Amino acid sequence: MMPVDEKEEEEEEEEEEEEEEEEEEEEEEEEEEEEEEEEEEEKEEEEEKENIRKSRKGQVSIEGRGEIAHVEGRRDLSCDEGRRTGEED
C-alpha cells in the first residue's frame, strides 16, 4: 500500500492535469469559434462585393468608358423627335 501523502499527491496531480486539459479544450473551442466568426465575416464581405458588382452591371455607362451616369434626366439629344424627323424648332 502507498502512504497517504503519496496518494494525496497523485490525486492532486491528476486533478491538476484534468483542469489543464479542460482549460486547453476551452481555449481550442474559443479559437474555433473565433475562426468561424472570421470566416462568416469574410463570406458576408464577399457577398456584399458580389452584390455591388451585380448592381453595377445593370447601370448604363457613358460613352463606353465604364463611367456611371448619376445625373437624372440625362438623355441623348440625337434621339429628340425634331432631329429624327428633320424638323426644326
Backbone as a chain_set.jsonl record, in Angstrom:
{"seq": "MMPVDEKEEEEEEEEEEEEEEEEEEEEEEEEEEEEEEEEEEEKEEEEEKENIRKSRKGQVSIEGRGEIAHVEGRRDLSCDEGRRTGEED", "coords": {"N": [[0.817, -1.196, 0.0], [0.334, 2.276, -0.635], [1.736, 5.104, 0.942], [-0.267, 7.587, 2.639], [0.28, 10.292, 2.023], [1.549, 10.164, -0.495], [-0.514, 9.172, -2.037], [-2.377, 11.236, -1.88], [-0.942, 13.235, -3.153], [-0.76, 12.187, -5.729], [-3.456, 12.176, -6.465], [-3.96, 14.919, -6.413], [-2.26, 15.756, -8.463], [-3.462, 14.472, -10.628], [-5.923, 15.783, -10.655], [-5.059, 18.375, -11.253], [-4.006, 17.95, -13.804], [-6.338, 17.232, -15.162], [-7.756, 19.633, -14.952], [-6.077, 21.308, -16.432], [-6.32, 20.108, -18.944], [-9.032, 20.579, -19.432], [-9.004, 23.367, -19.555], [-7.406, 23.728, -21.817], [-9.052, 22.567, -23.747], [-11.212, 24.331, -23.656], [-9.951, 26.658, -24.56], [-9.305, 25.864, -27.162], [-11.869, 25.534, -28.21], [-12.764, 28.177, -28.086], [-10.99, 29.366, -29.891], [-11.766, 28.06, -32.24], [-14.37, 29.029, -32.486], [-13.826, 31.741, -32.889], [-12.486, 31.598, -35.339], [-14.549, 30.641, -36.95], [-16.294, 32.811, -36.807], [-14.734, 34.761, -38.08], [-14.561, 33.637, -40.638], [-17.243, 33.74, -41.354], [-17.636, 36.508, -41.415], [-15.903, 37.181, -43.52], [-17.196, 35.844, -45.591], [-19.603, 37.265, -45.684], [-18.624, 39.771, -46.452], [-17.656, 39.171, -49.015], [-20.05, 38.47, -50.27], [-21.305, 40.926, -50.177], [-19.612, 42.443, -51.834], [-20.016, 41.077, -54.231], [-22.727, 41.578, -54.647], [-22.61, 44.325, -55.086], [-21.123, 44.377, -57.448], [-22.94, 43.086, -59.144], [-25.077, 44.892, -59.102], [-23.946, 47.06, -60.338], [-23.631, 46.172, -62.92], [-26.105, 46.477, -64.06], [-26.327, 49.172, -64.527], [-26.038, 51.944, -66.801], [-23.314, 52.781, -68.85], [-21.408, 55.733, -69.64], [-20.631, 56.734, -72.824], [-19.253, 54.369, -73.234], [-17.029, 54.178, -71.565], [-17.094, 53.108, -69.109], [-17.898, 54.739, -67.082], [-20.272, 55.687, -64.724], [-23.479, 57.045, -65.149], [-24.88, 59.45, -63.157], [-26.646, 61.445, -63.231], [-29.899, 62.511, -63.19], [-32.446, 62.416, -65.674], [-30.844, 62.754, -67.859], [-30.233, 62.629, -71.303], [-29.876, 61.396, -74.624], [-29.333, 63.663, -77.049], [-29.481, 63.267, -79.745], [-31.611, 61.689, -80.183], [-33.877, 63.176, -80.068], [-37.19, 64.123, -80.984], [-37.437, 66.073, -83.01], [-34.979, 65.968, -84.362], [-34.953, 63.404, -85.395], [-36.962, 63.466, -87.286], [-36.164, 65.507, -88.843], [-37.207, 67.999, -88.595], [-37.239, 71.474, -87.73], [-36.998, 73.562, -84.828]], "CA": [[0.0, 0.0, 0.0], [1.039, 3.547, -0.696], [1.477, 6.0, 2.08], [-1.356, 8.523, 2.423], [0.819, 11.501, 1.395], [1.784, 9.896, -1.916], [-1.828, 9.024, -2.649], [-2.947, 12.58, -1.987], [-0.171, 13.941, -4.186], [-1.174, 11.646, -7.021], [-4.808, 12.672, -6.721], [-3.836, 16.35, -6.723], [-1.654, 15.85, -9.792], [-4.484, 14.074, -11.593], [-6.89, 16.878, -10.715], [-4.414, 19.479, -11.971], [-3.935, 17.561, -15.209], [-7.694, 17.32, -15.699], [-8.071, 21.056, -15.075], [-5.301, 21.822, -17.561], [-6.939, 19.587, -20.161], [-10.282, 21.307, -19.622], [-8.648, 24.724, -19.993], [-6.94, 23.622, -23.201], [-10.23, 22.314, -24.578], [-11.962, 25.59, -23.723], [-9.197, 27.563, -25.433], [-9.474, 25.373, -28.529], [-13.235, 25.852, -28.619], [-12.817, 29.624, -28.315], [-10.271, 29.626, -31.14], [-12.615, 27.583, -33.333], [-15.477, 29.979, -32.615], [-13.277, 32.958, -33.497], [-12.228, 31.296, -36.748], [-15.847, 30.562, -37.62], [-16.799, 34.18, -36.922], [-13.945, 35.424, -39.118], [-14.983, 33.081, -41.924], [-18.584, 34.267, -41.626], [-17.463, 37.91, -41.796], [-15.317, 37.197, -44.859], [-18.243, 35.421, -46.519], [-20.533, 38.387, -45.817], [-17.955, 40.807, -47.242], [-17.635, 38.71, -50.401], [-21.41, 38.586, -50.788], [-21.551, 42.354, -50.369], [-18.876, 42.849, -53.033], [-20.689, 40.473, -55.381], [-23.97, 42.328, -54.857], [-22.241, 45.617, -55.674], [-20.766, 44.106, -58.845], [-24.166, 42.778, -59.887], [-25.892, 46.099, -59.254], [-23.274, 47.944, -61.298], [-23.833, 45.646, -64.27], [-27.385, 46.969, -64.547], [-26.267, 50.604, -64.805], [-25.56, 52.277, -68.141], [-22.083, 53.565, -68.825], [-21.382, 56.88, -70.542], [-19.683, 56.661, -73.934], [-18.495, 53.129, -73.211], [-15.792, 54.254, -70.789], [-17.312, 52.49, -67.82], [-18.302, 55.717, -66.08], [-21.701, 55.559, -64.456], [-24.215, 58.315, -65.188], [-25.67, 59.634, -61.945], [-27.497, 62.612, -63.428], [-31.244, 62.126, -63.61], [-32.979, 63.175, -66.795], [-29.866, 62.873, -68.94], [-30.708, 61.935, -72.491], [-29.102, 61.569, -75.846], [-30.044, 64.66, -77.844], [-29.655, 62.801, -81.121], [-32.875, 60.949, -80.238], [-35.018, 64.1, -79.971], [-38.179, 63.969, -82.053], [-37.125, 67.008, -84.088], [-33.825, 65.523, -85.14], [-35.277, 62.188, -86.126], [-37.82, 63.767, -88.44], [-35.557, 66.56, -89.637], [-37.905, 69.265, -88.382], [-36.539, 72.455, -86.913], [-37.849, 74.207, -83.82]], "C": [[0.854, 1.249, 0.0], [0.763, 4.341, 0.575], [0.429, 7.042, 1.679], [-0.879, 9.768, 1.687], [1.004, 11.298, -0.111], [0.456, 9.782, -2.667], [-2.463, 10.39, -2.872], [-2.251, 13.374, -3.088], [-0.603, 13.481, -5.575], [-2.553, 12.167, -7.41], [-4.777, 14.147, -7.114], [-3.271, 16.55, -8.125], [-2.681, 15.507, -10.873], [-5.521, 15.181, -11.765], [-6.326, 18.056, -11.509], [-4.359, 19.182, -13.462], [-5.309, 17.676, -15.871], [-8.093, 18.777, -15.915], [-7.348, 21.668, -16.268], [-5.916, 21.369, -18.885], [-8.235, 20.329, -20.469], [-10.013, 22.721, -20.129], [-8.213, 24.715, -21.453], [-8.122, 23.416, -24.152], [-11.051, 23.585, -24.746], [-11.274, 26.576, -24.661], [-9.372, 27.156, -26.894], [-10.865, 25.712, -29.055], [-13.372, 27.339, -28.928], [-12.143, 29.981, -29.633], [-11.123, 29.205, -32.341], [-13.772, 28.546, -33.573], [-15.003, 31.261, -33.286], [-13.043, 32.745, -34.987], [-13.537, 31.255, -37.536], [-16.436, 31.954, -37.821], [-16.062, 34.929, -38.027], [-14.373, 34.939, -40.502], [-16.348, 33.63, -42.328], [-18.493, 35.719, -42.086], [-16.901, 38.021, -43.209], [-16.375, 36.837, -45.906], [-19.227, 36.566, -46.759], [-19.923, 39.5, -46.661], [-17.942, 40.43, -48.718], [-19.023, 38.829, -51.034], [-21.749, 40.043, -51.071], [-20.875, 42.847, -51.648], [-19.569, 42.324, -54.287], [-21.987, 41.21, -55.689], [-23.687, 43.678, -55.498], [-21.903, 45.427, -57.147], [-22.019, 43.866, -59.685], [-25.002, 44.027, -60.11], [-25.256, 47.056, -60.257], [-23.472, 47.468, -62.725], [-25.111, 46.191, -64.881], [-27.376, 48.437, -64.893], [-25.646, 50.85, -66.176], [-24.288, 53.102, -68.028], [-22.155, 54.676, -69.868], [-20.28, 56.659, -71.575], [-18.778, 55.436, -73.856], [-17.221, 53.167, -72.398], [-15.94, 53.634, -69.407], [-17.676, 53.472, -66.734], [-19.814, 55.648, -65.93], [-22.358, 56.937, -64.453], [-25.089, 58.412, -63.953], [-26.624, 60.808, -62.076], [-28.855, 62.145, -63.918], [-31.671, 62.987, -64.792], [-31.986, 63.344, -67.93], [-30.381, 62.082, -70.138], [-29.798, 62.243, -73.668], [-29.886, 62.505, -76.758], [-30.265, 64.216, -79.289], [-30.966, 62.025, -81.276], [-34.083, 61.867, -80.111], [-35.924, 63.92, -81.177], [-37.842, 64.852, -83.245], [-35.969, 66.539, -84.94], [-34.148, 64.284, -85.956], [-36.086, 62.492, -87.383], [-37.224, 64.855, -89.323], [-36.237, 67.895, -89.469], [-37.064, 70.187, -87.511], [-37.516, 73.084, -85.956], [-38.328, 75.546, -84.282]], "O": [[1.95, 1.277, 0.56], [-0.304, 4.244, 1.182], [0.268, 7.337, 0.494], [-1.581, 10.254, 0.801], [0.651, 12.169, -0.905], [0.333, 10.247, -3.8], [-3.021, 10.657, -3.936], [-2.893, 14.091, -3.854], [-0.788, 14.295, -6.48], [-2.778, 12.551, -8.557], [-5.479, 14.569, -8.032], [-3.741, 17.401, -8.88], [-2.756, 16.175, -11.904], [-5.945, 15.478, -12.882], [-7.021, 18.657, -12.328], [-4.632, 20.054, -14.287], [-5.427, 18.157, -16.998], [-8.694, 19.119, -16.933], [-7.928, 22.448, -17.023], [-6.02, 22.151, -19.83], [-8.507, 20.667, -21.621], [-10.705, 23.212, -21.021], [-8.603, 25.586, -22.231], [-8.181, 24.017, -25.224], [-11.529, 23.885, -25.84], [-11.93, 27.246, -25.458], [-9.565, 28.008, -27.761], [-11.019, 26.126, -30.204], [-14.013, 27.72, -29.907], [-12.655, 30.796, -30.4], [-11.187, 29.92, -33.341], [-14.116, 28.844, -34.717], [-15.691, 31.807, -34.149], [-13.363, 33.611, -35.801], [-13.618, 31.772, -38.65], [-17.007, 32.248, -38.871], [-16.678, 35.645, -38.816], [-14.527, 35.738, -41.425], [-16.58, 33.947, -43.495], [-19.179, 36.123, -43.025], [-17.357, 38.844, -44.003], [-16.438, 37.45, -46.972], [-19.637, 36.811, -47.893], [-20.608, 40.105, -47.487], [-18.189, 41.276, -49.578], [-19.155, 39.236, -52.188], [-22.395, 40.361, -52.07], [-21.476, 43.57, -52.442], [-19.693, 43.038, -55.283], [-22.312, 41.442, -56.853], [-24.442, 44.127, -56.361], [-22.334, 46.207, -57.996], [-22.14, 44.379, -60.798], [-25.574, 44.207, -61.185], [-25.965, 47.786, -60.951], [-23.48, 48.281, -63.65], [-25.193, 46.352, -66.099], [-28.33, 48.921, -65.502], [-24.829, 50.061, -66.65], [-24.201, 54.013, -67.205], [-22.879, 54.565, -70.857], [-19.126, 56.423, -71.218], [-17.654, 55.465, -74.358], [-16.394, 52.264, -72.526], [-14.993, 53.642, -68.621], [-17.76, 53.088, -65.568], [-20.54, 55.561, -66.92], [-21.856, 57.875, -63.834], [-25.944, 57.557, -63.724], [-27.339, 61.132, -61.127], [-28.955, 61.465, -64.939], [-31.293, 64.155, -64.887], [-32.292, 64.042, -68.897], [-30.907, 60.981, -69.98], [-29.059, 63.227, -73.677], [-30.989, 62.17, -77.191], [-31.144, 64.74, -79.974], [-31.381, 61.739, -82.399], [-35.213, 61.381, -80.053], [-35.457, 63.599, -82.27], [-37.955, 64.408, -84.387], [-36.002, 66.712, -86.158], [-33.67, 64.132, -87.08], [-35.909, 61.847, -88.417], [-37.716, 65.102, -90.424], [-35.869, 68.852, -90.151], [-36.284, 69.738, -86.671], [-38.717, 73.141, -86.224], [-39.055, 76.226, -83.556]]}, "num_chains": 1, "name": "protein.A"}
